[in-house]
Structures are given as structure tokens and as C-alpha cells.
Amino acid sequence: MTPAARVQTAIELLEPILDGAPAERVLTSWARRSRFAGSKDRAAIRDLVFDALRLRNSAAQAGSGGTARAIMLGMIRLNGEDVQALFDGSPYGPAPLSDGELPDTEVKACIDLPDWVATELAKDLGDSFAEVEALLKQRAPVILRVNLRKATLPQAKAALAKEGIETKAHPASGTALEVTEGARKIRNSVVYKDGLVELQDAASQAAIDLLPLPEGARVLDYCAGGGGKLLAMAGRFPGTYFAHDAIQSRLRDLPERARRAGVDVTVLQSDVVQSAGPFDLVFCDVPCSGSGTWRRDPDAKWKLTPEALEETCALQAEILSKATDYVTDQGHLVYATCSLLARENEQQIDRFMQDHPNWDLCYQHHWTPLDGCDGFFTACLRRSN
Ligand SMILES: C[S@@+](CC[C@H](N)C(=O)[O-])C[C@H]1O[C@@H](n2cnc3c(N)ncnc32)[C@H](O)[C@@H]1O
């Protein structure tokens, strides 16, 4: 596909996304029915759509309108590319610019968040809001977690380099490698297929590093989903691992990922969690707004509603309270979100402490993109003596 044809396709895909369709679904379904598009075309179109979503308000300002075409035009203008060369009327490309479509207004940065989220985040992040918001406009780094069961960090780094994947150590965690070159080769690399590395943000890894996990502990990942945190725990601390999720289908990929990582996991249905317990550590990586990962999933920031956030917060409190039933007397309950919002983080823990006076807070910590990571929060709780 020509660069112009990629831009026109991105505009056509952005239209339904702006109308409410999930970006991932729109892109996947287009890729399935567009066999003519090669992997480079698909990657380029995905980047155009996601870049436009990351910068949606700024791009709309630069393109003088909120339509998919205006946003794409504005985004290309913001990137300093030659808009006229891409909107040139060539076959499959966007129609040429009409009078007034390329405004002579100055391009100015806008806040690329829904207003209500910006207000709340500004309050929560205080002085660092502007810098964090600016980072949310950018693509996230690609980070790998080295599976210490299979390799040390230098061994994994060297093996990756042999396959054309260059990395550097990430300061947030001793298991994290930031990919500096060859990110698109990861999923097909032998190093990845053999389970030496997994894709995982550095903040998640740093949160796992903090866990009080004595050797041989019985650990329940109560909201295990695809098992990312469970595999990180198991890679770091030998123990007996159990996985649970309210939606069993979310655990679908876990057995294969665990096999690749060389980890044994017992999957528990909801009705047997109590009888399989108690556990020395119960990890609750609860459903959340995902605001800490909006660089990776910028569609989500425009689709979050105050009502949905309210419901999510109620569910988080319910899960945390329920999980207390499964912890041994001396054990730990760990709460985690990939959110930047205090309402889902510190405030959630404050409320838990008020409602559960027999629990103490051992530590809490949050990361933001200023740490070179996704936004992430974790708190560790223990029954009072
Ligand atoms: C943030 S995701 C977990 C991601 C996973 N820990 C990982 O690292 O890949 C949250 C998970 O919580 C699950 N969940 C939702 N409600 C739940 C509940 N009441 N009890 C347990 N799990 C729940 C969701 O199905 C979802 O898979």
C-alpha cells in the first residue's frame, strides 16, 4: 500500500471507532478481510489510528474538526509531515485538501483526555499532571520481563541480541529489559517462544519485586486473567501457585503461557477457592480504568464514563473485601491496579482500612510514566496482631 492509501484506510477505520466501536475489534476485523495488506501495512495503519487516538484533541485542533479525516490530517500535521503530499488524490489515498481544510491557525497542544478525567487526574497528580499528560500522548516503551527460572538478565539480553532484538536494563526492576530495537521480532523469537522472556511493563515487575513472598509460600492470584502477574511472581519466587478469575474464559491462555515459562499452576473454580485455601498471599490485580496503560490503549481513555468508573470502584472494593476470607492469619493481601486515579488506588485502600480495622497497611506504592513505566499502584495489607 502507498503511504497515502494507508492514511485513507486509517481514516476509514477511525470513523467507527469515533462512533463507539472498540479500536482493537475494528482493526482486527479489517486485517482479516484485507488479505492484500502486508504485515508492514497493518502495523503502519495501526500506528496511525493509535497515534491519532493518543492525540485526539490536539489533532482535532490542528485539523480544524472532529471528523476522522480532520483528526488524521491534524495528527499528520502535528508530526511535521507534508500533509499535501499525503492528501494528494492519488488512487486509494485521501481526497485532495479542499479550501480551508489546511487552516493557517497555529498548532497548539491540547489536553488529550476527556475533561472530567483531566480534572480528576490534575487533582490526583498535582504538580506532575502536566508532565504525565504529555507522556500519555506518546507511544509506550516495549518492556520485557526476564523469566529468572530460565535465564539471568545478561543471558536473556545476549540471546535476544542474537535474534536482532536490542535491549537495555530498565531501572524500575531487576527483571526488566526495555527494547530499543527489533520490537516487532519478539513474538516470533526463540527466546520468547522458549519462555525466557515475557512482554510485561516494568511497573508490574517492580510491584512483584516488593512482595513479601517466603520460599514455598502458597499463593492465590485471585484475578489472574491471562496470568501475567502470576507468572511474574512464579518466575521470581518458588512457591505453590493457584489461579482464579470470576470469568473462567479469561484464564484460557494461562496453561500454555505457564508451560512455556516452566511454571506449575492449579486453576481454581470460584466454588473451590475457599476449600483450597487459606493462602499465604492473595494477589488481587483488580479490574480498573486502565488509565495507567492509556499509552498502549488510547481508545480506552475516550470510552471511559464516570458511571463505568463508579461501578468499577465498587467492584474493586467488593473483591478486596471478599479476598480477606482466603488469607492465612499471618498472610498478606495485595491489591493492584494499572490506574493513575487515586479513587481506584490510595482512596480505595483508605476505605478498606476504615471498613476493616483489623487490617494494617504494610506498604503502598504507585508508578507513573515519569518512572518510564505504565501507571500502576499496589498496596500490601496484613491482619493486625
Ligand atoms: C486487570 S485484569 C487481571 C490481569 C491479570 N492479573 C494479568 O496480569 O494478566 C482483572 C481480572 O479480574 C477479573 N475479575 C472481575 N471481577 C472479578 C471478581 N469478582 N473476582 C475475581 N476476578 C474478577 C476479570 O475477569 C479480569 O480478568
The ligand as a MOL file (V3000), in Angstrom:
LIG
                    3D

  0  0  0     0  0            999 V3000
M  V30 BEGIN CTAB
M  V30 COUNTS 27 29 0 0 0
M  V30 BEGIN ATOM
M  V30 1 C -6.6750 -6.4530 35.4720 0
M  V30 2 S -7.3660 -7.9460 34.9780 0 CHG=1
M  V30 3 C -6.1890 -9.1260 35.5040 0
M  V30 4 C -4.9470 -9.1840 34.6750 0
M  V30 5 C -4.0130 -10.3140 35.0890 0
M  V30 6 N -3.7480 -10.3300 36.5050 0
M  V30 7 C -2.6770 -10.2660 34.3640 0
M  V30 8 O -1.6630 -9.8660 34.9230 0
M  V30 9 O -2.6710 -10.6550 33.1970 0 CHG=-1
M  V30 10 C -8.6640 -8.1750 36.1220 0
M  V30 11 C -9.3150 -9.5280 36.0930 0
M  V30 12 O -10.2630 -9.5740 37.1740 0
M  V30 13 C -11.3100 -10.4410 36.7970 0
M  V30 14 N -12.4660 -10.2280 37.6820 0
M  V30 15 C -13.5120 -9.3910 37.5160 0
M  V30 16 N -14.3650 -9.4850 38.5620 0
M  V30 17 C -13.8260 -10.3980 39.4050 0
M  V30 18 C -14.2410 -10.9360 40.6620 0
M  V30 19 N -15.3610 -10.5280 41.2470 0
M  V30 20 N -13.4580 -11.8660 41.2420 0
M  V30 21 C -12.3160 -12.2680 40.6600 0
M  V30 22 N -11.8710 -11.8010 39.4630 0
M  V30 23 C -12.6150 -10.8670 38.8490 0
M  V30 24 C -11.5350 -10.0890 35.3460 0
M  V30 25 O -12.1980 -11.1360 34.6660 0
M  V30 26 C -10.1150 -9.8390 34.8380 0
M  V30 27 O -9.5870 -10.9660 34.2140 0
M  V30 END ATOM
M  V30 BEGIN BOND
M  V30 1 1 1 2
M  V30 2 1 2 3
M  V30 3 1 2 10
M  V30 4 1 3 4
M  V30 5 1 4 5
M  V30 6 1 5 6
M  V30 7 1 5 7
M  V30 8 2 7 8
M  V30 9 1 7 9
M  V30 10 1 10 11
M  V30 11 1 11 12
M  V30 12 1 11 26
M  V30 13 1 12 13
M  V30 14 1 13 14
M  V30 15 1 13 24
M  V30 16 1 14 15
M  V30 17 1 14 23
M  V30 18 2 15 16
M  V30 19 1 16 17
M  V30 20 1 17 18
M  V30 21 2 17 23
M  V30 22 1 18 19
M  V30 23 2 18 20
M  V30 24 1 20 21
M  V30 25 2 21 22
M  V30 26 1 22 23
M  V30 27 1 24 25
M  V30 28 1 24 26
M  V30 29 1 26 27
M  V30 END BOND
M  V30 END CTAB
M  END
